[in-house]
Structure formats: C-alpha cells, structure tokens
Amino acid sequence: MKKKILLVAIIIAGGLNSFALTDSPVLNTLEVGVESITVKVHVTRDEAPVGGATVTITAGGKTIGSGVSNLKGQATIKIDNYDGSPVDIKTEMKELQTVILQGAILKNSSSYDVKMQKLVDGMSASTTIQIDNNMSKVVEKSEQKLQKLEDKKEDATEKTEEFKSDAENAKLSKEEAEKAKADAEAKKEDAMNEAEQHKSEAEKLQEEAAKKAEQAKLNAEEAQNETEQHKKEQAEKLKAYEEQMAKEKAEEEAEEMKKEAEKEAKKAEKEAKEEMKKEEKEAEKEAGKAKEAEEKAKEEAKEEEKAAKEAEKLAKEEEKAAKEAEKEAEEAEKLKSKLEKYNKKLEGYEGDLEKIADKREKVDKKQEKLDKKMKKGKLSPEEAKAEQDKINAEYSELDLDVSKVNEKIEKLNKKYKKYLKQ
C-alpha cells in the first residue's frame, strides 16, 4: 500500500468522478512516495534457468529485500516501503560469477533478467553493471507544478450538496453492477484457463499422433552408436569450448543485462512522469471546473445511473462468455480422449511393425549367407535358385505383413481423421 508523503494538491472529496460534492475543498496528498512492491528477477546461464541463486536488493547499503530463484530460475522479492530511490540488485551462485545491477529504479511487477557465467581462470569473481536513471528530476519537477496548482485552487467555490444524494444512489447501483460483472469475468477466466489447458494437452497429443503416424510408414532405420573414446573426446572439446565461450560471452551478456535494467529504469521513469502528468491534469481540471460544480452535479448523477446500467449489461455479457468458454473446455476434453484412444491403437501397430523388422533382419542374414556361398561357388545353380526362391518367399511374406499393418494404420487414420492435424 502506498504511503502519502511527497506531493500535495487540492482534491475535492465526493462520490463523483469530475466534481466535488462537499462545501469546501480538502487537501489530500498524492500517492507517489513510499509503497510496497513486488519485483521478479529471472536468473539464467546459457539460456537455461538457474535455481538456488541468492538475489539481494540493497538501497543506501541497507538490504531491503531478498529471495532465492526457483527451478525455473525466478526469484520473487517483496519490498516494503520502497521510496523510488536507486537500488543495487546482487545475484550470487556457487561456482558462478556474481552479477550486480547498480542504480536500478524499481516499479511494482517489474522484471529483471540476470545472465550468469561459470567462473573460469582469469575471470573476476563479480561484475558490476551501472544503470543510469533520472527519477529524482521527474519527482522534483512535478512537485513544483502541483504546488502551483494548489495555489490556484484556493479560490474555488463549493455549491453542489443538493445533488449528492442522487449521485450516491446511482453510484451504489453502479458498484453492484460492477461487482456482478467482476464475478462473471472471474468465472469466464476460470473456464478459459481450463479450456486453454485442455487445448494445450490436445495439441500436444495431435503433434505426437502425427509424428507417430508418419514414423509408422517408414522402414526402421539403422542406429549408429558412438564409441566411448569418441564420447570422451567430445566431452573434452565441449569443456574447452564452454570455458572459451564463457570468457567471450561475459562482457556481451553484461552489456545486455545493463540495457535490460536501464530499460526497466526508463520504463519506471516514464510511468512516474505519466502518473505525475495525470495528477497534474486532475488538479488543473479541478481548479478550472470548481465554479461549474453546482451546474453539472445533476448531469453527473445521471451519468452515474447510466454507467450502472452499462455495467449491469456488461456483467451479463461476461456471464455469457464464461458459459461459451466452459463449452469450449468440454470440447477440448473430448478431443483429448479421442486422441488417447488413437495413440493406444497406433502404438500397437508400431509394435507389429517392429516385430516384422526383427524378422526381416533374420532373412537378411540368410541372404548374406547365400550370397557368400554363391561367391565361393559352393552351390550348384539349381541349389542356389531353390534357396533364393525360399528367401524371396520370406521377403514377400514380410512385405505382405507390412502392407496389412499399413492398411490398418490407414483405416485408423481415416477413422480419426477429423481429430488429427491436417
């Protein structure tokens, strides 16, 4: 929750959006100072997430927040009473180079990428990346402008009490409709999430089914195994390559992290400027329209009543969308069930093809023996022909078996055609 400590402007209390409904202006503090925020730091090494890394955030030499990255490399850190001042983000992990982002400006829900490197000979134990920011100038400029607006508003008139009751009643109706809308949106969101999950699972099964169907039509390919010596040599090469790339990549990734952190700082500055401008506009608007409040209060009450009806209409539309999302989730679940049945059948046919491939290897060995005998002249032409006929018959029988299995696969594909990716 923000604490009101920095800037002061005249905000006229009341239930309307544009005007005051009280008899006198009230001084309220703008919420731009200290606040409780949550930030995320994503830690990676060579594009892979790093779990167990310690992330510490300090301001003025004092720790204001810390966390440890999870298996996905993400550390979520909550900071109480953050005043918008520059901070240092320090990320540490055993056997990796420590990374410090210095001078970062935080904002709620901001995210920072930290890319770490393995410590190798000749590398510094830590690297510091300086982040530039101009947050203090933004706050100072807005503070001066809002003070001027405060001076202008001191002469504003307050005559709108008689329409306060109508406006409050309309606002209550609007709040009830908005609550109904929010409930429907939540229901819609849950249904959409469920549908999205089923869709994801169904799409995965579709891809697997398509791959398996394609693979089932192909002949078994001969696998090649690497020798232990080759693996050992390759491992040594990879180790040397890793050390070389770590040294070359450290500076590049440090620059990239600096840019990302500066981007977040600029984004925070931009949002601060926009917030200040918004508050300045509101103050200017209040100063200019205070004299018209009595005239326009009745119109504002009507607008609130109209808004309440609109909110009620939107709530009904959201409820309808939620029902459609639930229907989509049911269809996705049905598709998932069909594809599971398809995969089970297809796996059985793949097993049949593997058995046929094993038999073909045995016939291939018979053919090799016959070829050797013929090469050495150990058989008469009649004997060679007789043995070759037997082998050819076995090959034909295997081809027939493959054809039968492929026919079954084709029938299976036709049966589940509408459930498979085309």
C-alpha positions in Angstrom: 0.0 0.0 0.0 1.4 3.5 -0.9 2.2 6.0 1.8 1.3 9.7 1.1 4.5 11.6 1.8 5.7 13.7 -1.2 3.4 15.9 -3.2 0.3 17.9 -2.1 -2.6 19.0 -4.3 -6.3 20.1 -3.7 -8.6 17.1 -4.2 -12.2 17.8 -3.6 -13.8 14.9 -1.8 -17.1 13.3 -3.0 -18.6 10.4 -5.0 -18.4 11.9 -8.5 -15.6 11.5 -11.0 -15.2 15.1 -12.2 -16.6 17.4 -9.5 -16.7 17.9 -5.7 -19.9 17.3 -3.7 -18.7 18.9 -0.4 -19.0 22.5 0.7 -15.2 23.1 0.9 -12.0 21.8 -0.7 -9.9 19.3 1.2 -6.1 19.0 0.9 -5.0 15.4 0.1 -1.5 14.0 -0.5 -0.8 12.4 -3.9 0.2 8.7 -3.6 3.6 8.9 -5.3 6.1 8.2 -2.5 6.7 5.1 -0.5 5.0 1.9 -1.5 5.1 -1.8 -1.1 6.1 -3.5 -4.3 7.0 -6.9 -5.7 9.7 -7.5 -8.4 10.9 -10.6 -10.2 14.5 -11.5 -11.1 14.9 -14.2 -13.8 18.3 -15.9 -13.5 19.8 -17.9 -16.4 23.1 -19.4 -17.5 23.5 -20.1 -21.3 19.7 -19.6 -21.7 19.0 -22.3 -19.1 17.3 -21.3 -15.8 19.4 -21.3 -12.6 17.7 -22.5 -9.4 19.1 -21.7 -5.9 20.7 -18.4 -6.8 20.5 -15.8 -4.0 19.2 -12.3 -5.1 19.7 -9.4 -2.7 18.3 -5.8 -3.2 20.0 -3.0 -1.3 19.4 0.8 -1.0 22.0 3.0 0.6 24.0 0.0 1.8 20.9 -1.5 3.5 19.2 -4.7 2.4 15.5 -4.0 1.6 14.6 -7.4 0.1 16.0 -10.8 -0.9 15.0 -14.1 -2.4 16.2 -17.4 -3.9 15.5 -18.4 -7.5 13.3 -21.5 -8.0 13.7 -24.3 -10.5 12.5 -22.0 -13.3 15.2 -19.5 -12.4 12.8 -17.0 -11.0 13.1 -15.2 -7.7 10.1 -13.1 -6.5 11.0 -10.4 -4.0 8.6 -8.2 -2.0 9.9 -4.9 -0.8 8.0 -2.9 1.9 8.2 0.9 1.9 10.1 1.4 -1.3 10.6 5.2 -1.9 11.6 5.1 -5.5 15.3 5.6 -4.9 18.0 3.8 -6.9 18.9 0.3 -5.7 21.6 -2.4 -6.3 20.4 -5.9 -7.4 23.0 -8.5 -6.5 22.8 -12.2 -7.7 25.1 -14.9 -6.3 25.5 -18.6 -7.0 28.3 -21.0 -6.1 30.9 -21.5 -9.0 29.2 -18.7 -11.0 30.3 -15.1 -11.4 28.4 -12.7 -9.1 26.3 -10.1 -11.1 25.4 -6.6 -9.6 22.9 -4.3 -11.3 23.8 -0.9 -9.8 21.4 2.1 -9.8 18.2 0.3 -10.9 14.8 2.1 -10.4 12.1 -0.4 -9.3 8.4 -0.4 -10.1 5.7 -2.8 -9.0 5.6 -6.1 -11.1 8.9 -5.1 -12.9 11.1 -8.0 -14.1 14.9 -8.1 -14.5 16.9 -10.7 -16.4 20.3 -11.7 -14.9 22.6 -13.8 -17.1 25.4 -15.5 -15.1 28.6 -17.1 -16.3 30.7 -20.0 -15.0 33.8 -18.8 -13.2 36.9 -19.8 -15.2 40.6 -18.9 -14.9 41.2 -15.2 -15.5 37.6 -14.1 -14.8 36.7 -11.7 -12.0 34.6 -13.1 -9.2 31.9 -10.5 -9.8 30.8 -8.0 -12.4 29.0 -4.6 -11.8 26.7 -3.1 -14.3 25.9 0.6 -13.8 22.3 1.7 -14.6 21.5 5.4 -15.5 18.2 7.0 -14.3 16.6 10.4 -13.8 13.8 9.7 -11.3 14.7 12.5 -8.9 14.3 15.1 -11.6 10.9 13.8 -12.6 9.5 14.0 -9.0 11.0 17.4 -8.3 9.5 18.9 -11.5 6.1 17.5 -10.8 6.2 18.6 -7.1 6.8 22.2 -8.2 4.0 22.2 -10.8 1.5 20.6 -8.3 2.3 23.3 -5.7 1.4 26.0 -8.2 -1.9 24.3 -9.0 -2.6 24.1 -5.3 -2.3 27.9 -5.0 -4.7 28.4 -7.9 -7.4 26.2 -6.4 -7.7 28.1 -3.1 -10.4 30.5 -4.6 -12.7 27.7 -6.0 -16.4 27.7 -5.0 -18.4 24.8 -3.5 -22.2 24.7 -4.1 -23.2 21.1 -5.1 -24.6 19.5 -1.9 -28.2 19.2 -3.2 -27.4 16.6 -5.8 -25.1 14.5 -3.6 -27.9 12.1 -2.6 -28.9 11.3 -6.2 -25.3 10.8 -7.2 -24.6 8.5 -4.2 -27.6 6.3 -5.0 -26.6 6.0 -8.7 -23.1 5.1 -7.6 -24.3 2.3 -5.4 -26.2 0.8 -8.3 -23.2 1.1 -10.4 -21.0 -0.6 -7.8 -23.4 -3.5 -7.5 -23.5 -4.0 -11.3 -19.7 -3.8 -11.5 -19.4 -6.4 -8.8 -21.7 -8.7 -10.8 -19.5 -8.0 -13.9 -16.3 -8.8 -11.9 -17.9 -12.1 -10.7 -18.8 -13.1 -14.3 -15.3 -12.1 -15.5 -13.7 -14.4 -12.9 -16.0 -17.2 -13.9 -15.1 -16.6 -17.5 -11.4 -16.5 -16.7 -11.5 -19.9 -14.9 -13.4 -21.5 -17.8 -11.0 -20.1 -20.3 -8.0 -21.3 -18.3 -9.5 -24.8 -18.2 -10.2 -24.7 -21.9 -6.7 -23.5 -22.6 -5.2 -26.4 -20.6 -7.3 -29.0 -22.4 -6.4 -27.4 -25.7 -2.7 -27.5 -24.9 -2.9 -31.2 -24.0 -4.9 -32.0 -27.1 -2.5 -30.1 -29.4 0.4 -32.0 -27.8 -1.3 -35.3 -28.5 -2.1 -34.2 -32.0 1.6 -33.5 -32.7 2.6 -36.8 -31.2 0.0 -38.7 -33.2 1.1 -37.0 -36.4 4.7 -37.9 -35.8 3.9 -41.5 -34.9 1.7 -42.0 -37.9 4.4 -40.7 -40.2 7.1 -42.8 -38.5 4.9 -45.9 -38.7 5.0 -45.8 -42.5 8.8 -45.6 -42.7 11.2 -48.6 -42.6 13.3 -49.0 -39.4 16.5 -47.0 -39.7 19.8 -48.5 -38.6 21.0 -46.8 -35.5 24.7 -45.8 -35.0 26.3 -45.7 -31.6 29.3 -43.6 -30.7 32.3 -45.3 -29.1 33.3 -44.5 -25.5 36.5 -42.9 -26.9 34.5 -40.6 -29.2 32.3 -39.5 -26.3 35.3 -38.8 -24.1 37.0 -36.7 -26.8 33.7 -34.8 -27.5 33.3 -34.1 -23.7 36.8 -32.6 -23.6 36.0 -30.5 -26.6 32.8 -29.3 -25.1 34.6 -28.4 -21.8 37.2 -26.4 -23.6 34.5 -24.7 -25.8 32.4 -23.9 -22.7 35.4 -22.2 -21.0 36.3 -20.2 -24.1 32.7 -19.1 -24.7 32.2 -18.1 -21.0 35.1 -15.7 -21.3 34.0 -14.2 -24.6 30.3 -14.0 -23.6 30.7 -12.4 -20.2 31.1 -8.9 -21.4 28.4 -9.3 -24.1 25.8 -10.5 -21.6 26.8 -7.9 -19.0 26.0 -5.2 -21.6 22.7 -6.9 -22.4 21.7 -7.0 -18.7 22.7 -3.3 -18.4 20.4 -2.5 -21.3 17.5 -4.5 -19.9 17.9 -2.9 -16.4 18.2 0.6 -17.9 15.1 -0.2 -20.0 13.2 -1.1 -16.7 14.5 2.1 -15.1 13.3 4.2 -18.1 10.0 2.4 -18.0 9.7 3.3 -14.3 10.6 6.9 -15.1 8.1 7.1 -17.9 5.4 5.7 -15.7 6.3 8.2 -13.0 6.1 11.0 -15.5 2.7 9.8 -16.8 1.4 9.5 -13.2 2.6 13.0 -12.4 1.1 14.4 -15.6 -2.2 12.6 -14.7 -2.2 14.1 -11.2 -1.3 17.5 -12.6 -4.2 17.2 -15.1 -6.6 16.2 -12.4 -5.5 19.2 -10.3 -5.9 21.5 -13.3 -9.3 20.1 -14.1 -10.5 20.5 -10.5 -9.1 24.1 -10.4 -10.9 25.1 -13.7 -14.2 23.3 -13.0 -14.8 24.1 -9.4 -17.0 27.1 -10.3 -19.2 24.9 -12.6 -19.7 22.1 -10.0 -23.2 23.3 -9.0 -24.4 23.3 -12.6 -23.0 20.0 -13.6 -23.7 17.9 -10.5 -27.2 16.9 -11.7 -25.8 15.8 -15.1 -23.0 13.8 -13.3 -25.7 11.9 -11.2 -27.5 11.0 -14.4 -24.2 9.8 -16.0 -23.6 7.6 -12.9 -27.0 6.0 -13.2 -26.3 5.3 -16.9 -22.9 3.8 -16.1 -24.6 1.5 -13.6 -26.9 0.2 -16.3 -24.0 -0.2 -18.7 -22.1 -2.2 -16.0 -25.0 -4.5 -15.5 -25.2 -5.1 -19.2 -21.5 -5.9 -19.4 -21.9 -8.3 -16.4 -24.5 -10.3 -18.4 -22.2 -10.4 -21.5 -19.3 -11.6 -19.4 -21.5 -14.4 -17.9 -22.5 -15.5 -21.4 -18.8 -15.5 -22.5 -18.0 -17.7 -19.4 -20.6 -20.3 -20.5 -19.1 -20.3 -24.0 -15.6 -20.9 -22.5 -16.9 -23.8 -20.4 -18.4 -25.3 -23.6 -15.0 -25.0 -25.4 -13.3 -26.7 -22.4 -15.7 -29.7 -22.8 -14.9 -30.0 -26.5 -11.2 -29.9 -25.8 -11.5 -32.7 -23.2 -13.4 -34.8 -25.8 -10.7 -34.3 -28.4 -8.1 -35.3 -25.8 -9.9 -38.6 -25.1 -10.2 -39.4 -28.8 -6.5 -38.8 -29.4 -5.5 -41.0 -26.4 -7.5 -43.9 -27.9 -5.9 -43.2 -31.3 -2.4 -43.3 -29.8 -3.0 -46.5 -28.0 -4.1 -48.3 -31.2 -1.2 -46.8 -33.2 1.3 -47.9 -30.6 0.0 -51.5 -31.1 0.5 -51.3 -34.8 4.0 -49.8 -34.3 4.8 -52.9 -32.2 3.7 -55.1 -35.0 6.0 -53.3 -37.5 8.9 -53.6 -35.1 8.4 -57.4 -34.9 8.3 -57.5 -38.7 11.5 -55.5 -38.8 13.2 -58.1 -36.5 12.1 -60.9 -38.8 13.4 -59.0 -41.8 16.9 -58.8 -40.2 16.9 -62.6 -39.8 16.0 -63.1 -43.5 18.7 -60.5 -44.4 21.3 -62.7 -42.7 20.1 -65.8 -44.7 20.5 -63.7 -47.8 24.1 -62.8 -46.8 25.0 -66.4 -46.2 23.6 -67.4 -49.6 25.5 -64.6 -51.3 28.7 -65.9 -49.7 28.1 -69.5 -50.8 27.4 -68.3 -54.3 30.5 -66.2 -54.3 32.6 -69.1 -53.3 30.9 -71.5 -55.7 29.7 -73.9 -53.1 26.3 -74.4 -54.7 25.0 -75.6 -58.0 22.8 -73.2 -59.9 19.7 -75.3 -59.1 20.6 -75.3 -55.3 21.2 -71.5 -55.4 17.9 -70.9 -57.2 16.0 -73.1 -54.7 17.4 -71.3 -51.7 16.9 -67.9 -53.3 13.2 -68.8 -54.0 12.7 -69.6 -50.3 14.3 -66.3 -49.3 12.2 -64.4 -51.8 9.1 -66.1 -50.5 10.0 -65.0 -46.9 10.6 -61.4 -48.1 7.2 -61.4 -49.9 5.5 -62.7 -46.8 7.1 -59.9 -44.7 6.1 -57.3 -47.3 2.5 -58.7 -47.1 2.6 -58.4 -43.3 3.8 -54.8 -43.6 1.1 -54.0 -46.1 -1.6 -55.4 -43.8 -0.3 -53.3 -40.8 -0.2 -50.2 -43.0 -3.7 -50.8 -44.2 -4.8 -51.0 -40.5 -3.0 -47.7 -39.9 -4.7 -46.1 -42.9 -8.1 -47.2 -41.6 -7.2 -45.9 -38.2 -6.2 -42.5 -39.7 -9.4 -42.3 -41.7 -11.5 -43.1 -38.6 -9.8 -40.4 -36.5 -9.2 -38.0 -39.4 -11.2 -35.2 -38.0 -9.3 -35.3 -34.7 -5.8 -35.2 -36.3 -3.9 -32.2 -37.6 -4.1 -32.0 -41.4 
